[in-house]
Amino acid sequence: MRLARGSGRAACRTDRVRRDGAIQGPVDGAEASAVGVPYACWIQTMERTPNQPVAAAIRPDASFFDDWTPVDLPAGLPPSYRAGWGLFLRHVAEDAPFPFTLDAGVRGVQLAEAAHRSSRERRWIALEPIV
């Protein structure tokens, strides 16, 4: 949307409403969406997405949470951050093997930076080979 001359630009973005954790990973596709938090995951198909008019001053008739389907997560998996930290601490304290190399860490940082840049610039970013 373009505003009056010299006043800048504005954009309107809609989003599926689901905020269950401080850290979440939303994935929006053409036919469904998913939201994952460190302890759970939900999906919502396009058919189950509420399609009602939105008015800021009127309370909606339906709950926006009711049409999300929980995904069964594999049992027995520890939280990934805690598991990785535990591996590192055992490596330092007990000289236990550590499966991740410095090169793997560099590639992880490279990927995170490319993802951030891709989101900011709204385009694909090619990863340079690490020497």
N, C-alpha and C positions, 0 to 999 in steps of 0.2 A: 504494500500500500504506500503510495506517495503522499506526503504531507505538503503543506504550504512551502513555498520557496524558502530555502535556507533553514528550515526547521528540522531537517534530518529525515530518517525513514523509520517506519514501524513495521512489525511483522506480527501476524497472528498465527499461533501454533496450537493445535489441539493435541491432547495426549490422553492415553488411557489412564484412568485414575486408579493407582494401586501403590501405596507407599507403606510397606510393612517393615522396613528396616532402614537403618542409617546408611547402609551400603546396599545398593541394588544394581542389578544388571538387566535393563529392559531390552527386549528384542522385538521389533515390530516388523511383521511380514505382510504380504499382500492378503493372506487368508487367515492369519492368526497372530496373536502376540503372546509373549511370555515375559514373566518377571521372576527373577531369581534373587534371593537374599542368601546370606551365608547358611541359613538353616532350612530353607524351604524354596519351592518353586511353584508357580501357577501358570496356567495357560488360559487364553480366551480366544475362541474362534470368532470370525467376523459375524457369523449368525447369532452368536450369544452376546455381542457387544450392544449395550443399550443404545437405541437410536431415538432419543426424545429431544425436543427442543430445549435449549438451555437459556434460562433467564436468571440473571444474577439475584433478583429479588424474590424468586419463587423457589421454595424447597422442592427438589425432584421427588417424583412419586416412588421411584425404585432406588434400591441401594446399588451403587456402582461396584460393590464387592461381591454381590450374590452370584454373578454369572462367570466368575473365575473358577476354573477346575484345578484343584491341587494335584501336583505330580508326585507320584511315589518315588522317593529317593532311595538309593541303595542303602541297605542297613549296614551298620558297622564301620562306615567311613568317618574318620576323624575330621574336624575342621582343617582345611588345607593349610591355612597359615600356621596353626598350632603344630601340625605334623611337620612342616618344613622347619619351623623354629626348633622343634625337638631334635630333628636330625642334625641341625647345625650345632646345638648345644652339646649333644653327644659326641660330635666330631671334635669339638674344642676340648671338652672335659675328659673324654675317654679315648681320644684318637680313633674313634669309630669312622668307618668309611663315609664319605660325603659324596652323593651321586651327582652333584651339580658343580660344574667347573666355572672358572671366571669367564670363559668364553660364552657359556650358556647365560650367565648374568648379563653380559654385554649385549647379547642378542635380545634378551628380555627387555632391557632398557631401550634398545633400538626400536623394537616393536611398539612399546608403549609410546615413545616419542612420535613414531610414524602415525599411530592411531590418533593421537592428539592433533597432529598437524592435518591429517586427513579430515577429521571432524571440523577443524577450524576453517580449512580451505575448501571443504565440500568436494574433494576429489580423491582418487586413489593415489597412494604414495608408494613408489618403488623402493624396496629395501636395497641398500648398497651392500655388496659383499664385505664381510669383516675380515681384515687382513691380520 
